Each structure stands twice: as C-alpha cells, then as structure tokens.
C-alpha cells in the first residue's frame, strides 16, 4: 500500500508526466528497494559539499523535467575524480534545458541487469528481468512474468536467461548475491502492484549486482496519462 510520502512523490510528478530520478529513487527506497547513497543538489557549493560526503569517484547526472533521456543530451558524467572535474560538469549541465540541479552518486560496479514493469491494458502489471546495460536492446535477453511474483517466479526468470551463467560466476568471476536479487525483484513487484493505477512503465537500468548486494543505479518512472487521482487512494 502506498504511504503518504509515496503519494506526495507521485503528486509532484503529475505536471511532468514522469518522476524525476531523485524522486524515483526515493520512491524505490520507500518500497524497500536498495538505491545508491545519492544527493540532489541545486548549486555548485551544495554539489561540492555533497561530493565530499558521498566520496569520489562520482557519477553525476542532470536533473531536469525537460530531459527524460539523459544520455541523449550527454547529461551523465561517470568517474569524476575531483572537485575540478565536478565543477566543469556542473557548469555544463546548468546550461541544459530545464536545469533543476544534479544528482550525485558514488561510482558503483557489478553485473548489470535490467528490471522493468509495464501496465498492460489487458493483463495488468507485467515484470521484466534481463541482462542489462548498454547492450540490452541488442541481446534482448529478458524474461517476462505477470505480477505479483513469488520468489520461485523470480528464480525461474533468472534461470531462463541466456546470460544466467554471468550471474552465477562466469570463468572465475564472483557470483552475485542471488538472494539480494530475488528480494529486490519481489519488492519491486509489490511496489508495481501498488502503483498500477498511476504508472505506465518503470525502467530500472542498470541494476548492478555483486556478491553482497543489488543496487538500482538508474530509474525512470513514466506516469499513466489517465491515472486515477492520487487523492482517491
């Protein structure tokens, strides 16, 4: 069930038609889904202070209601090592349309997955799990199930992937924490069911998994055009 903080996030996003990434990550966190230790800052001094708090190297992203696809405007900077690099990126991003600050996060490594949801007009919420990253559209290595999902549903989705061996530790690599992945997808399924009347799609790409955790590195939530008013729930 959506709590008041979740409702407030959806309400604030109504005028844009989608949820800004910092707000999307707050929503996920409220749904017990792990996200990076991020900061949303609107000024350069705030960004520099946040960077010291989070710790270099950093990932920095543009936050703008006018920019849904950040990569299309070069709105993501990865691996920033110091304050000079952050200053240059901040000044560049501040010139982009609708600038509402930057999102600052630690640089996170791991096996990349994609997790998503689509509200189908006939079948309802459908959950997607696949091998993620930049090659997701090339390899099309995904599994689909209707929500809600049990732990066994998630396990069967993982096993159906051609790239499942990457998750189990391919050629001596560390296997991912499968229990963390199952837990994340389960909580995601529950959240999608709660949001079903208000969203069209959710894309979590990438989700980075290691031997100890799975973390949602990027998140985009698109609202439904004919959503039920949030005040009615």
N, C-alpha and C positions, 0 to 999 in steps of 0.2 A: 504494500500500500504506500502511496506517495505521502511523504510528510510535508510539513509546511515549507521547509527550505527547498524541497524539490519543486513544489508548486510555484514558488516565487521565481525559481530559475526559468521554468517554462513560461511563466507570465512575462518576464522581462524579454524573452526571446521572440514573443509574438510579433513585434513590429518588424523584425528582421526576416522571419520565416525559418530561421535556423538558430542553433545555440552556439555562441562564441566558444572557442576551445577552452578557455579557462573555466567558463561556466559549465561546459560539458564535463570537464574533469571533476569539478566539484560535485556534479550530479552523480557521476560514476562512483566517486568516493563515498557519497551518502548511501549508495547501493552496495557497499562493501566490496567494491572493485578497486584493486590497487592501481594508483597512478603515481607519477614521479612527484618529488618534492618541488613544486613549481611556485613561481611568483609572477603576478600580473602587475606590471609597473607602467606608469604613465609618463614619467620624467626620467631624464638621464641620471640625475643623482639617485633617484629611487632604484633604477636599474643597476647602477654600480654597487650600491649597498646590498641589493638582493644577490648579486653575483658573488660577493664576498661571503654571504650567508650560505648560499647553495654550494659554492665551490666550483672552481674551474677544473677541467674544460666544460664548456657550456653548449647547450642548444638554445638558440634564440629565434622566436617566431613573431611575425607580425600579428597583431590583433586588430581586426577591422571588420565591422559589419558589412562592408562593401566587398570583402575579399573572402570568398568561400574556399577557393583552391589556392593556397598559399604558394605552392610550387610554381604556379603559372606567372607569378609576379616576382619570383626569386625572393619570396618572403620567409625563407628558412635559412638560418646560418648554423652550421654544425661544427663543433670542435673549437670554439673560441677559447683562446688560452690566457688572455689577459684583458685588462681594462681598456687598453688602446683599441684592441680588436672589437670589443663590445661597444665602445664609443662610436667607432666608424659604422658599425651595423645599425646601431640605434638611430644615428643621424640619417642614414639612408632609408630606413624603414619609416621614419617620421614624415617623409615626403610622399608616401604612398596614400592612395585614396582612402578616406575614412579612418585614418590612423587613430586608434584608441589605446595605444600602448604596445608593449611587447610582453611575450610570455618567456620566462627564463626558467630553464630546467637543467639538471645535470646530464651529461652525456652518458647514455646507457647502452650497454652491449647485450647481445643474446641472440638466440634463434628467433627469426621474425615470423610471426603469424598474423593472419587477418581474422577478425571476428566481426560479424555484422548481423544486421536484422533488417527485414523488410516486412511491412504490414501489407499482406496480400488481401485484396478486397473480397476474395472468395474463401481463402483458407485461414486468414488471420496471421499472427506473427510467425515468421519463418526465420530461423537462426542459421547463419553461415559460419563455418570454420574452415580455414585453409592455410596453406603456406603463403606467407605474406611478403611484404617488401615491394620493391620496385618491379619485380617480375611477376606479380600476381596476375596481371592481365595477359601475360604471355603463357604461363604454365597452366592456368585455370585448374589448379589442384585444390578443389574445395569439396566440402560435404555440407549437405543441407538437411535440416530436420525442422519439424513444426514444434513450436514452444507450447507448453513448458518442457524442459529437458530434465531427465534424471541423470545421475552420474553414469549409469550404464549407456545412456544415449550418447553422452559426450565421449566416452571411451570408444564406442563403435564409430563415431565420427572420426576420431583420431586414427583408428586402425584402417579406415577406408582411404586415407590419404596416400598418394604415391610417395610423398616425402616423409612418411611416418618414421622412416629409419633415421632421418635427421634429428628427430625429437628423442629417439632412443639412444643417441650417441653414435654417430657415424664415423668410422675409421678412427676410433680412439677419442673422439670429442666427448665432452661431458654430457650425459643425458639430461634432459630438462626435468624439472620437478613436475611430474605428471599430476600429482595431487593438487598442486597450485593451479595448473591449467584447468583441471576439472572443476575446481572450486570457482575459479573466475568465470568460466562459461556458465556454470549453474547460476551464479548470482546475476550474471548478465541476462540470462533467460528470464529470471524472476522480474528484473527491472523492466525488460521489454514488455512483459505482460502488463505491468502496472502502467506503462506509458503508451500502451497500444492505441488509445483513443486520441493521442496528441501528436504522434510522430508518423513520419513516412518511412525514413530509413535511419539507421545508425551504422557508422563505419568506424571500427577501431583498427587502424592500420598505420604503423605496425604495433603489434603486441610483442614485446620482447621477453623471452623466457630463458632462464638459466637453470642451473642445478638447484637453486634455492627459491626462486620466485618467478612470477609472471607479472609484467607491468604494462599498462596501456600507455604507449608513448604518444600516440596521436588519436584524436577523437573528433568525429563530426556527426552532429545530430540534426537532421532535417525535419522540420515540423510538417504535419499534415495540413493541407490547405483548408479542409473542412473539419478541423479539430473541434471536439467538444470543449466548450469553455471550461477553463481550469477551475473557475469558481464553482462549477456544478459538481465537483467530486469531493 
